[in-house]
Amino acid sequence: MFSAVYLVCFTGQPCEFFVDSFAYDSKEECTISVENNIVRNTQEILTAGGTVPTVEYQCIPWLKA
């Protein structure tokens, strides 16, 4: 099982960590889902006229969590 951990940084604000509440069965499933989430959220922010943050993520196996 894998969990997705995001580091989200808006310009001029402290960065924040977020963890998906969903558990992924594989690293590939996690990566695909995370990348889709980032694209979807970026589109929503742009549509709303907001500033897009810098986002980094890792899919972490539960063995290391």
N, C-alpha and C positions, 0 to 999 in steps of 0.2 A: 504494500500500500504506500501511496505517496500523498503528501500535502504540498500545496503551493503556498509559498511565502513571497510576498511582494514588498518591495521598498519603493515608496511613492514620494517624489520630491517636487513640490511646487516652488517656483522661483520666489525667493524672499521669505520662505516659511521653512520650519523644521521638517525634515523627512519623517515619514511615518511607515511603520510596518503593518501589513495586513496578512491574515492567514485565511485561505479559503476554508469554509466550513465543510466542504465536500472532500471525501477521500477518494483518490484515484487508484485504479487497479494497476496501472503501469506508468512508467516515466513518460512514455510516448503519449498516453492519454492525457496526462497532466500537462505536458508541454503544449499540445494542440489546444486544449481547453484554455490555458492561460493566454496563449497568443490570440485566440479568438476573443477572450474577455478584454484584452488590451485594445484590440482594434475596435470592438464595439463601444467601449467606454470612451476612447479617443473620439470616435464619431459623435457620440452624444455630447461630449464637452464642446467640440467644434460647432455643432448645431446650436448649442445654447450660447455660443459666443464666448466661451471661457478659454482660459489658458491651459494648454495641455501640459501635464507634468512629465517629468522624466520617470520612467518606470523600469525597474529591474526585478527579476524574479529568480527563484530557484524552486525546483521540484525536489523535495527532500524525502528520502525513504524513511519510513517509520523506524527502521533499525537505528537511525542516527538522530531521530527527533527526541 
